[in-house]
């Protein structure tokens, strides 16, 4: 269970780094998002509509975008764990597994 949590934390950190790389690349080349919050559906449409002048820049942009898509897919994978916080009756927050997790894993989680 601990390794599964660490893997998810790693996936979130990887996605954050991929987002930062893409944002900084675009900023270096004068592409600034001014349409509100980043990483929304509208922002995604804007990203996909971008065309950079030079073929090398466009290839680099597509690479960064593809890496981000892989990182997003990692977090949507069937092995993901969605955490909610429930009260355990002892005034401690206790994580509870919800979502697509096998019953065996859910049973083991109760032991911790």
Z-matrix of the N, CA and C atoms (Angstrom, degrees):
N
C 1 1.437
C 2 1.524 1 110.42
N 3 1.329 2 116.31 1 -43.44
C 4 1.456 3 120.36 2 -179.17
C 5 1.531 4 110.62 3 -60.24
N 6 1.329 5 116.27 4 -42.29
C 7 1.467 6 119.14 5 -179.91
C 8 1.520 7 111.91 6 -66.13
N 9 1.324 8 116.42 7 -34.70
C 10 1.464 9 120.03 8 176.89
C 11 1.527 10 110.31 9 -63.86
N 12 1.306 11 116.92 10 -42.13
C 13 1.473 12 120.86 11 177.54
C 14 1.520 13 110.97 12 -64.72
N 15 1.319 14 116.08 13 -41.68
C 16 1.465 15 119.52 14 178.69
C 17 1.524 16 111.24 15 -65.37
N 18 1.322 17 116.41 16 -38.76
C 19 1.464 18 119.76 17 178.30
C 20 1.516 19 110.99 18 -62.86
N 21 1.326 20 116.80 19 -40.59
C 22 1.465 21 119.84 20 177.62
C 23 1.522 22 111.04 21 -65.87
N 24 1.320 23 116.88 22 -43.44
C 25 1.462 24 120.21 23 177.09
C 26 1.526 25 110.72 24 -59.06
N 27 1.332 26 115.87 25 -41.51
C 28 1.472 27 120.10 26 177.63
C 29 1.522 28 111.06 27 -62.72
N 30 1.328 29 116.75 28 -41.29
C 31 1.467 30 120.82 29 179.72
C 32 1.527 31 111.30 30 -64.07
N 33 1.325 32 116.75 31 -39.59
C 34 1.472 33 120.13 32 177.60
C 35 1.523 34 109.85 33 -65.24
N 36 1.325 35 117.11 34 -43.98
C 37 1.466 36 120.85 35 178.85
C 38 1.533 37 111.03 36 -63.56
N 39 1.328 38 117.03 37 -39.96
C 40 1.469 39 120.71 38 178.16
C 41 1.523 40 110.87 39 -62.85
N 42 1.338 41 116.63 40 -42.16
C 43 1.459 42 119.85 41 178.98
C 44 1.528 43 110.69 42 -65.09
N 45 1.310 44 117.04 43 -40.21
C 46 1.467 45 120.39 44 178.17
C 47 1.518 46 110.74 45 -62.08
N 48 1.326 47 117.15 46 -43.68
C 49 1.471 48 119.99 47 177.58
C 50 1.522 49 111.45 48 -63.01
N 51 1.336 50 117.12 49 -40.42
C 52 1.466 51 120.54 50 178.78
C 53 1.533 52 110.64 51 -64.00
N 54 1.324 53 116.52 52 -40.91
C 55 1.462 54 120.08 53 177.31
C 56 1.523 55 110.96 54 -62.60
N 57 1.330 56 116.18 55 -43.96
C 58 1.462 57 119.92 56 179.97
C 59 1.526 58 111.31 57 -63.37
N 60 1.326 59 116.74 58 -43.88
C 61 1.470 60 119.62 59 178.45
C 62 1.517 61 111.27 60 -57.85
N 63 1.327 62 116.23 61 -46.83
C 64 1.457 63 120.81 62 -179.30
C 65 1.526 64 110.68 63 -64.02
N 66 1.320 65 117.47 64 -45.94
C 67 1.465 66 120.93 65 179.99
C 68 1.517 67 111.58 66 -60.88
N 69 1.309 68 117.39 67 -45.47
C 70 1.468 69 121.10 68 -178.25
C 71 1.523 70 111.10 69 -67.81
N 72 1.316 71 117.40 70 -37.28
C 73 1.461 72 120.75 71 175.70
C 74 1.529 73 110.35 72 -59.71
N 75 1.330 74 115.60 73 -48.57
C 76 1.464 75 119.61 74 -179.54
C 77 1.522 76 111.44 75 -64.14
N 78 1.308 77 116.85 76 -39.46
C 79 1.462 78 120.72 77 178.40
C 80 1.530 79 111.19 78 -62.41
N 81 1.332 80 116.54 79 -41.76
C 82 1.469 81 120.03 80 178.31
C 83 1.516 82 112.22 81 -61.02
N 84 1.324 83 116.40 82 -25.03
C 85 1.466 84 120.55 83 -176.69
C 86 1.528 85 112.25 84 -109.74
N 87 1.336 86 115.47 85 22.16
C 88 1.452 87 120.78 86 170.57
C 89 1.519 88 116.28 87 76.19
N 90 1.310 89 117.52 88 14.19
C 91 1.467 90 121.25 89 178.45
C 92 1.524 91 108.77 90 -99.33
N 93 1.320 92 115.80 91 106.01
C 94 1.463 93 120.84 92 -176.24
C 95 1.522 94 109.09 93 -117.86
N 96 1.309 95 116.31 94 127.23
C 97 1.466 96 122.42 95 177.24
C 98 1.520 97 108.55 96 -79.06
N 99 1.314 98 116.47 97 124.11
C 100 1.460 99 121.13 98 -179.69
C 101 1.534 100 111.53 99 -123.87
N 102 1.310 101 117.12 100 19.68
C 103 1.453 102 120.36 101 -174.44
C 104 1.509 103 115.84 102 -100.98
N 105 1.324 104 118.12 103 22.79
C 106 1.464 105 119.86 104 179.68
C 107 1.518 106 111.22 105 110.88
N 108 1.320 107 115.56 106 -145.07
C 109 1.466 108 120.87 107 -177.24
C 110 1.524 109 111.46 108 -69.26
N 111 1.326 110 114.16 109 143.59
C 112 1.460 111 119.60 110 175.24
C 113 1.518 112 109.96 111 -80.69
N 114 1.308 113 115.00 112 163.00
C 115 1.461 114 125.01 113 174.00
C 116 1.522 115 112.09 114 63.54
N 117 1.324 116 115.07 115 35.02
C 118 1.463 117 122.21 116 173.63
C 119 1.525 118 107.78 117 -107.79
N 120 1.303 119 117.41 118 176.25
C 121 1.470 120 121.34 119 177.12
C 122 1.524 121 110.19 120 -60.64
N 123 1.325 122 116.91 121 -42.08
C 124 1.466 123 120.86 122 179.84
C 125 1.524 124 110.27 123 -64.19
N 126 1.309 125 116.87 124 -42.52
C 127 1.467 126 120.98 125 177.90
C 128 1.529 127 110.53 126 -63.11
N 129 1.321 128 116.21 127 -40.73
C 130 1.463 129 120.65 128 178.45
C 131 1.536 130 111.04 129 -61.93
N 132 1.316 131 116.97 130 -42.05
C 133 1.471 132 120.00 131 176.82
C 134 1.522 133 110.74 132 -61.61
N 135 1.325 134 116.08 133 -42.30
C 136 1.462 135 120.29 134 178.23
C 137 1.528 136 110.56 135 -61.12
N 138 1.330 137 116.55 136 -45.66
C 139 1.470 138 119.84 137 179.03
C 140 1.527 139 110.88 138 -57.33
N 141 1.314 140 116.40 139 -46.09
C 142 1.461 141 120.21 140 -176.72
C 143 1.533 142 112.85 141 -70.83
N 144 1.321 143 116.88 142 -17.70
C 145 1.467 144 119.53 143 178.61
C 146 1.527 145 112.63 144 -88.27
N 147 1.326 146 116.89 145 -11.63
C 148 1.467 147 119.94 146 -176.77
C 149 1.519 148 111.88 147 -67.16
N 150 1.319 149 115.07 148 138.37
C 151 1.467 150 122.26 149 173.56
C 152 1.519 151 106.91 150 -131.96
N 153 1.304 152 115.95 151 117.56
C 154 1.460 153 120.75 152 179.15
C 155 1.524 154 108.27 153 -92.92
N 156 1.320 155 116.14 154 148.16
C 157 1.457 156 121.17 155 -171.16
C 158 1.522 157 115.96 156 -61.64
N 159 1.296 158 117.43 157 -48.49
C 160 1.464 159 120.84 158 -174.65
C 161 1.529 160 110.90 159 -88.71
N 162 1.331 161 116.57 160 142.49
C 163 1.476 162 119.67 161 178.84
C 164 1.535 163 113.14 162 -58.43
N 165 1.326 164 117.79 163 -37.05
C 166 1.469 165 120.30 164 -180.00
C 167 1.526 166 110.80 165 -66.14
N 168 1.324 167 116.51 166 -39.92
C 169 1.464 168 119.88 167 177.89
C 170 1.519 169 110.76 168 -66.81
N 171 1.317 170 116.37 169 -41.18
C 172 1.470 171 119.99 170 179.34
C 173 1.531 172 110.43 171 -63.97
N 174 1.322 173 116.67 172 -41.01
C 175 1.470 174 120.48 173 178.76
C 176 1.530 175 110.71 174 -64.41
N 177 1.322 176 116.73 175 -41.37
C 178 1.464 177 120.70 176 178.14
C 179 1.523 178 110.52 177 -64.09
N 180 1.330 179 115.89 178 -44.04
C 181 1.462 180 120.98 179 178.28
C 182 1.525 181 110.34 180 -59.76
N 183 1.313 182 117.50 181 -46.62
C 184 1.465 183 121.17 182 179.89
C 185 1.528 184 111.14 183 -62.20
N 186 1.322 185 116.28 184 -36.82
C 187 1.468 186 120.05 185 177.96
C 188 1.531 187 110.28 186 -63.49
N 189 1.332 188 116.56 187 -49.97
C 190 1.467 189 119.95 188 179.13
C 191 1.530 190 111.26 189 -59.73
N 192 1.322 191 117.00 190 -39.90
C 193 1.456 192 121.10 191 178.69
C 194 1.528 193 110.82 192 -65.83
N 195 1.328 194 117.13 193 -40.87
C 196 1.469 195 120.99 194 178.75
C 197 1.528 196 111.34 195 -64.91
N 198 1.324 197 116.75 196 -40.44
C 199 1.464 198 120.20 197 177.77
C 200 1.530 199 109.78 198 -61.67
N 201 1.326 200 116.69 199 -42.73
C 202 1.462 201 120.47 200 178.22
C 203 1.533 202 111.20 201 -62.24
N 204 1.327 203 117.17 202 -40.00
C 205 1.469 204 120.32 203 178.41
C 206 1.526 205 111.09 204 -62.19
N 207 1.332 206 116.77 205 -39.16
C 208 1.468 207 120.47 206 177.89
C 209 1.522 208 110.18 207 -65.36
N 210 1.330 209 116.54 208 -43.15
C 211 1.475 210 120.03 209 179.29
C 212 1.531 211 111.21 210 -63.05
N 213 1.328 212 116.70 211 -40.59
C 214 1.467 213 120.10 212 176.40
C 215 1.528 214 110.57 213 -63.31
N 216 1.331 215 116.40 214 -41.23
C 217 1.471 216 120.30 215 179.21
C 218 1.523 217 111.05 216 -64.51
N 219 1.337 218 117.11 217 -35.96
C 220 1.470 219 120.26 218 177.03
C 221 1.519 220 110.79 219 -57.26
N 222 1.317 221 116.19 220 -39.04
C 223 1.465 222 119.81 221 -177.86
C 224 1.518 223 112.76 222 -79.29
N 225 1.324 224 117.15 223 -14.52
C 226 1.468 225 120.40 224 176.39
C 227 1.520 226 111.92 225 -98.66
N 228 1.312 227 117.97 226 4.03
C 229 1.459 228 121.52 227 -174.51
C 230 1.526 229 111.14 228 -66.38
N 231 1.330 230 116.82 229 159.06
C 232 1.476 231 120.87 230 -179.28
C 233 1.518 232 113.60 231 -62.15
N 234 1.319 233 118.30 232 -17.52
C 235 1.460 234 120.37 233 -178.98
C 236 1.520 235 112.22 234 -87.33
N 237 1.315 236 117.12 235 1.67
C 238 1.464 237 118.51 236 -177.01
C 239 1.529 238 109.83 237 -66.46
N 240 1.281 239 114.71 238 156.43
C 241 1.453 240 121.54 239 175.39
C 242 1.520 241 107.07 240 -121.99
N 243 1.309 242 116.33 241 125.92
C 244 1.458 243 120.79 242 173.19
C 245 1.516 244 106.60 243 -95.65
N 246 1.300 245 116.41 244 127.56
C 247 1.451 246 120.09 245 -178.94
C 248 1.519 247 109.88 246 -105.64
N 249 1.306 248 114.58 247 136.10
C 250 1.457 249 120.83 248 167.30
C 251 1.511 250 105.70 249 -123.07
N 252 1.296 251 116.90 250 161.66
C 253 1.459 252 119.57 251 179.67
C 254 1.519 253 108.23 252 -108.32
N 255 1.307 254 114.80 253 127.48
C 256 1.464 255 120.65 254 178.05
C 257 1.523 256 107.87 255 -121.59
N 258 1.290 257 116.27 256 157.07
C 259 1.461 258 120.77 257 176.45
C 260 1.525 259 108.18 258 -86.77
N 261 1.319 260 116.61 259 136.33
C 262 1.458 261 119.07 260 -179.13
C 263 1.524 262 113.26 261 -97.55
N 264 1.333 263 117.43 262 7.42
C 265 1.447 264 121.02 263 178.89
C 266 1.516 265 113.53 264 87.61
N 267 1.334 266 117.03 265 -8.14
C 268 1.462 267 121.37 266 -179.81
C 269 1.525 268 111.34 267 -111.64
N 270 1.312 269 116.31 268 20.24
C 271 1.467 270 122.54 269 -177.19
C 272 1.524 271 112.66 270 60.12
N 273 1.312 272 116.56 271 30.77
C 274 1.464 273 121.81 272 172.73
C 275 1.519 274 108.06 273 -119.51
N 276 1.324 275 115.54 274 143.20
C 277 1.462 276 118.07 275 173.27
C 278 1.520 277 108.11 276 -77.24
N 279 1.307 278 115.16 277 132.38
C 280 1.465 279 120.81 278 -178.12
C 281 1.523 280 107.68 279 -125.37
N 282 1.334 281 118.65 280 121.58
C 283 1.461 282 119.28 281 178.53
C 284 1.521 283 110.85 282 -68.72
N 285 1.309 284 116.10 283 140.58
C 286 1.458 285 122.53 284 179.88
C 287 1.523 286 107.87 285 -125.29
N 288 1.331 287 117.05 286 130.00
C 289 1.456 288 120.91 287 179.34
C 290 1.517 289 110.62 288 -75.34
N 291 1.321 290 115.06 289 134.24
C 292 1.458 291 120.76 290 171.75
C 293 1.514 292 107.34 291 -136.72
N 294 1.314 293 116.57 292 159.09
C 295 1.459 294 119.96 293 177.16
C 296 1.515 295 111.86 294 100.37
N 297 1.345 296 115.97 295 -156.90
C 298 1.462 297 121.45 296 -172.06
C 299 1.529 298 113.06 297 -79.83
N 300 1.321 299 115.86 298 72.99
C 301 1.461 300 120.52 299 -179.96
C 302 1.521 301 107.41 300 -125.18
N 303 1.326 302 115.76 301 136.67
C 304 1.463 303 120.14 302 179.52
C 305 1.520 304 111.12 303 -61.41
N 306 1.332 305 115.96 304 151.83
C 307 1.460 306 121.08 305 179.21
C 308 1.528 307 111.82 306 -59.32
N 309 1.347 308 116.83 307 -34.00
C 310 1.462 309 119.79 308 -179.93
C 311 1.522 310 110.68 309 -63.43
N 312 1.327 311 116.17 310 -42.44
C 313 1.463 312 120.07 311 179.33
C 314 1.519 313 109.89 312 -66.83
N 315 1.327 314 116.29 313 -42.00
C 316 1.464 315 120.69 314 178.64
C 317 1.539 316 109.79 315 -61.12
N 318 1.325 317 116.84 316 -40.07
C 319 1.466 318 121.22 317 178.88
C 320 1.521 319 110.36 318 -64.58
N 321 1.326 320 117.65 319 -44.16
C 322 1.464 321 120.80 320 178.83
C 323 1.522 322 111.60 321 -63.61
N 324 1.313 323 116.88 322 -35.27
C 325 1.462 324 120.75 323 -179.26
C 326 1.518 325 111.66 324 -62.59
N 327 1.311 326 117.08 325 -28.85
C 328 1.459 327 121.23 326 179.59
C 329 1.530 328 110.74 327 -65.93
N 330 1.332 329 116.55 328 -28.04
C 331 1.458 330 120.66 329 -178.25
C 332 1.503 331 112.86 330 -70.86
N 333 1.327 332 117.80 331 -18.30
C 334 1.474 333 120.52 332 -175.74
C 335 1.460 334 111.18 333 -98.20
